[in-house]
Amino acid sequence: MKDPYQVLGVSRSASDEEIKKAYRELAKKYHPDKYNDTPLADVASEKMKEVNEAYHAITAERKNGSPDSSRSSAYSSSYDSSYSSSYSNSYGSSHQSLFDEIRAMINGGNFSAAEEMLSGIPSDERNAEWYYLMGVVVYRKGFLSDAYNYFQTACRMDPSNEEYQSMFRRIQQQRSGSQGGYNASSSSAANDCCDICTCLICTDCLCNGCR
Amino acid sequence: MFGYLRPEREELKVREYELYRSVYCGLCKSLGKDYGIISRLTLSYDCTMLAMLTASLKSECSHVSDGRCRVNPLKKCLMCDIEGEAMHLAGAVSVIMTYYKLSDTIADSGFLKRTGARIIRALFKGSLKKAGKSYPEIESDVREMVQAQQIAEENDSGIDASADPTAKLLSKLCRRLSDDEMTQLVLERFGYYLGRWIYIIDAADDLEKDIKHHSFNPFIKEQRKTPEETYLFCNETLNMTAAQLIMAYELLELGSYKEILDNVVYHGLSFQQRECLFEKKSEKKDRKMKKQRHKDYYTFLSGGTDRR
């Protein structure tokens, strides 16, 4: 096992507060919900487990004065990434069993087969679930723009479905630039601020000159 | 396609900035050593980033020493030498990519530009052979990418399919940087979105030019009512890619250079998006003038205190 202090990125002399803070930051960083539906979900949950174990090893060690590894595993949260909990049956179409099969494929990681089966469904029989599943498949592949369009269509066809909505919201949030990239809408405000600052500096400059 | 991956200077600490400069100069020197003086021309920010990423992942040792710039011998500079593969790999990638980029220019441009590119490409032929010998897989990957790109353009594909060849190339390249299976998986995703981001920002940056010259550009089909709206759409597409890229990046375990790489990922990408999409050339000039004004102001200030 790795040195728990190294895992959390803190020194051995760090205070309990610092350790807690480092743990919280890492837990936020590796949170499984963030990596849901990406191919990195397994890696992230593995890291999360490592961080959990390290944190509990340190707290146990500090409490008892000796490393206690037997307790640490009890704390590590397990994370279930399967889709089964969120099956939607709102459509009840003749393709439902087929869609269930495709969902099983997606859960099993067999994306190319899932995509092939989805493409085989004729275009007039494509319902909201088809668009959603297709979105999930291409999202995993990294075709983000297509995924966005599919999720959008799925939400338009079935606005009441929470599963489609939450996925669409997530992508929309990514597009806004709040999770990386550039947030274009806030730029004008920032520019105004800068202008005000420049104005103040210039005025200040003049005052200095007067003295 | 080059020069989009760079740190935002204003967000770097001075020592980080100097280290970055030293890697840049060190890569130039290493290129000269490996492939001859002409290959120094292929030096780019992206390959500097690749060198740092490699060194960081493989925890290779770096030494910084004093040196003189070959291009401008009057200028003294710090040069970083990295023990191990980092510089050689980055140099080879730089040479190979430049060669195939020139081939691409020859295929799509008018007579004058084509002839120019032919002459330059001929000069790089020797370097390419050498680089191809050291890293045959990279050369074949790049060749594959060029072919896939041609097919995507002929089919008039959408954004995702057009970005796919470049994304896949970077994905394969980044995968090479680690031997650990789990890290390879992360690097594969990181590389994929990095390549995708580079392709998309390059396409968005060239959009105006491509519309004028009737060249292929995946955003032509996606045009909105006004250019501003089109650029907002490009920005959203880039944001989505950056978000994925950051998610993969955060799973990497980095050693040295982490601060600089963090800067590239968290600030550099966003800065480039702003620069390429929302600041027209006139505004860029305006910004330069503003900077000059700031400088004047500071000299004025320091002069003012002296007088007092």
HADDOCK unambig.tbl for C-alpha pairs under 7 A between the chains (distance, minus, plus):
assign (segid A and resid 40 and name CA) (segid B and resid 186 and name CA) 6.59 0.50 0.50
assign (segid A and resid 43 and name CA) (segid B and resid 182 and name CA) 6.74 0.50 0.50
assign (segid A and resid 44 and name CA) (segid B and resid 251 and name CA) 6.81 0.50 0.50
assign (segid A and resid 143 and name CA) (segid B and resid 160 and name CA) 5.04 0.50 0.50
assign (segid A and resid 144 and name CA) (segid B and resid 160 and name CA) 6.89 0.50 0.50
assign (segid A and resid 145 and name CA) (segid B and resid 160 and name CA) 6.32 0.50 0.50
assign (segid A and resid 145 and name CA) (segid B and resid 237 and name CA) 6.68 0.50 0.50
assign (segid A and resid 146 and name CA) (segid B and resid 160 and name CA) 6.88 0.50 0.50
assign (segid A and resid 174 and name CA) (segid B and resid 239 and name CA) 6.15 0.50 0.50
assign (segid A and resid 174 and name CA) (segid B and resid 240 and name CA) 4.84 0.50 0.50
assign (segid A and resid 174 and name CA) (segid B and resid 243 and name CA) 5.87 0.50 0.50
assign (segid A and resid 175 and name CA) (segid B and resid 236 and name CA) 4.51 0.50 0.50
assign (segid A and resid 175 and name CA) (segid B and resid 237 and name CA) 6.38 0.50 0.50
assign (segid A and resid 175 and name CA) (segid B and resid 239 and name CA) 4.99 0.50 0.50
assign (segid A and resid 175 and name CA) (segid B and resid 240 and name CA) 4.66 0.50 0.50
assign (segid A and resid 176 and name CA) (segid B and resid 236 and name CA) 6.21 0.50 0.50
assign (segid A and resid 176 and name CA) (segid B and resid 239 and name CA) 6.69 0.50 0.50
assign (segid A and resid 177 and name CA) (segid B and resid 239 and name CA) 4.99 0.50 0.50
assign (segid A and resid 179 and name CA) (segid B and resid 243 and name CA) 5.20 0.50 0.50
assign (segid A and resid 180 and name CA) (segid B and resid 239 and name CA) 6.11 0.50 0.50
assign (segid A and resid 180 and name CA) (segid B and resid 242 and name CA) 5.38 0.50 0.50
assign (segid A and resid 180 and name CA) (segid B and resid 243 and name CA) 4.90 0.50 0.50
assign (segid A and resid 180 and name CA) (segid B and resid 246 and name CA) 6.89 0.50 0.50
assign (segid A and resid 180 and name CA) (segid B and resid 266 and name CA) 6.58 0.50 0.50
assign (segid A and resid 181 and name CA) (segid B and resid 238 and name CA) 6.72 0.50 0.50
assign (segid A and resid 181 and name CA) (segid B and resid 239 and name CA) 4.54 0.50 0.50
assign (segid A and resid 181 and name CA) (segid B and resid 242 and name CA) 5.40 0.50 0.50
assign (segid A and resid 181 and name CA) (segid B and resid 243 and name CA) 6.98 0.50 0.50
assign (segid A and resid 181 and name CA) (segid B and resid 269 and name CA) 5.96 0.50 0.50
assign (segid A and resid 181 and name CA) (segid B and resid 270 and name CA) 4.38 0.50 0.50
assign (segid A and resid 182 and name CA) (segid B and resid 239 and name CA) 6.47 0.50 0.50
assign (segid A and resid 182 and name CA) (segid B and resid 270 and name CA) 4.42 0.50 0.50
assign (segid A and resid 182 and name CA) (segid B and resid 273 and name CA) 6.22 0.50 0.50
assign (segid A and resid 182 and name CA) (segid B and resid 274 and name CA) 6.59 0.50 0.50
